[in-house]
């Protein structure tokens, strides 16, 4: 079987790959230490130049190096938070859809309650109570963004449990755990993958938002959101300082979105062709 | 004494300062805005005769009060010092005392008795002549517990003040008014800086009849003898002062009115300034770099070094800051010039505790230079290893965060890996008052009085542990020098003693002496004779406006 990617998917995959490479090889790729003052542009950010292609910030740090290192944080938080999101969302969705009845009612009403609370606000409250650190931030982002996943997975599960193969397995006496893990889960996996890829751009953005509000990964670790926040003080004299990390966030979000939607398109076309 | 941060302008958000009206006021204001949405309807338009000299200002929060016994913040004092007269006041640009309602004064050699001779032509805006009894009444009002004045402690040293405050006496025995034009203050102990306390608005003359008439509402119907009088105050919308026709200096004030719009936040204030609707404005942090890089705007800025010192405090009770070598190493490791550059010049390098411009300032003090090699050596001697990672407590604020990162960078170069801990102002204040909580912290101190005691006594004496001595510094020699200097009214001798104390403190280095902050405001080209004072809000009676496009 040959994996054939559509252009959208291919572009997305290439972009995500480039991000992963940049993050993984940051120490090799970055021309400078992202935390040290390597220019003397204190209080007066330096414009892009030959020596510093993206300029230097108000503390004399190289913006390019900071953006390269920032990819690590963004990817780590984005992906790890998505794992947390998926774990919670899929578990709740599967249980709710499979068992139905009182379990479904309780879990879904809980989900509804969580949905009424704005994710960013909730994450802010959580992070403010705990101390901002890499772990607390990705946990919190995961804890506030699983609701959509749970709903979709529940809906898929509901339709799966009505299918004949599940009914057949049930008739053969398979226990619920086997039904869920062997029969339902594999069949909802495609939608989970799509949601995970698309959701990564969401968690990435949420992380940038938290950093922008000063609740992100604490300095000196560079993060794109905080770079934009610090750049607001120089927005009129050094607009590029905010623009470059902004472009980085755009690039990352776009890459995951392209990959996700591309995959979705291929799958929906495929399933339409393969429909019985 | 008060934690002097009470007087910091909230517009200067970068300071590690007590927001002037406390942290509760904005919350209350926000609540009020939620509960009372209907109260924000437009105020009726103001009409001034053509050609009237009207100064337009704007501020985010309402003025807390105009009652001189209550106000203790920049916003209130800005207007109080225009509505009321004190016996003496500071000169327009300095911290030297000049006559206000008094023509002259004498202090006894033992600094216990102070006699003031009053002008006879000072009149309230009602036309009534101001007499010595009006000053006595004002101070007694401050001392009365029911008034709940923050100025009470400044006048407790008056003979009979405690009896009066406790209700055991009908008047303060230590304030005598032998005739309407003479007032004598007698203190229980020597206090060479007592006259400075009389320059605070707490001691301004107020007419008893107005207080009796308005009772609890006096704060919004104030009557005074200053260059301006209150014309209108619509809560949350605007405050209007008009000239006092009875003001005792002929030809002053030059302005006909001052209008302050309320509810204008920093960014909106800036936009209104750029549109020419506001005559004098603070510069929001996000605009500062832009203003300094734009020659047209830079030419309109005014700057002054305030009587304040910003510092990195090190808790002398916590390891390894118990070791003077570590504290000195930090002083050598931190690049103050870089900090000031990061602040776009809003500071001058501090060499010691006292800010320049403060009487008793020692210009010969060398302090510490930027010398990371020396810092590394000292840390090595002290046995502080490479995994030393102290927590740096700061106020959660954009500018503070950038300053903290600059310090973090500098210390990383000498092998100290600082963890920045941004917290809100009240918990920060709590933390530095605990003997074992905040290892290092960014803080600042601003003078209440132009005297070294206001820094050295308050911040470094043993008895201020748990209060303002936030580094828990103690040195018996320093304490002895401070005790000896406090009652000293021979200024030369006094300042020498404080100089000795400061030298020991600088050598012991409980602080990294960072910089003395600079205040900046911007005014329109048509605003003249607006000058900044290093310790007080700018006075407005001499300000005048040249012809310009007026709005509305």
Interface residues (C-beta under 8 A of the other chain):
Chain A: X35 X36 X37 X40 X42 X43 X44 X58 X59 X214 X218 X219 X220 X229 X230 X232 X233 X234 X235 X236 X237 X238
Chain B: X285 X286 X287 X288 X289 X290 X293 X338 X341 X342 X343 X344 X345 X396 X398 X399 X401 X402 X404 X405 X406 X408 X409 X412 X413 X419 X420 X422
